[in-house]
Amino acid sequence: MNSNTVNLTDLKISDIVTICFYPYSQKYLDMLTSRKGTIVAIGSNPFDYMIKTENDTIIHLFHDSISYYEDTLGYDYIIYRN
């Protein structure tokens, strides 16, 4: 792990992060865009994490699952602390 990558469990409120997504299927390459913002909410599962983007919009850190059977996220990700 390089110095600016971080695990999900190490994130704290007010951390500025960028998350990059790597879908298992090329079908979703254009759909899973990177997200950047300040952590404003942390929860017990990845979908509880919220960020405030540069234009003051609050969104989920993660994209919805794209797995056909909903047994995985359908993508890998790397989180960078800025």
Secondary structure by P-SEA (a helix, b strand, c coil): ccccccccccccccccbbbbbbbccccccccbbbbbbbbcccccccccbbbbccccbbbbcccccccccccccccccccccc
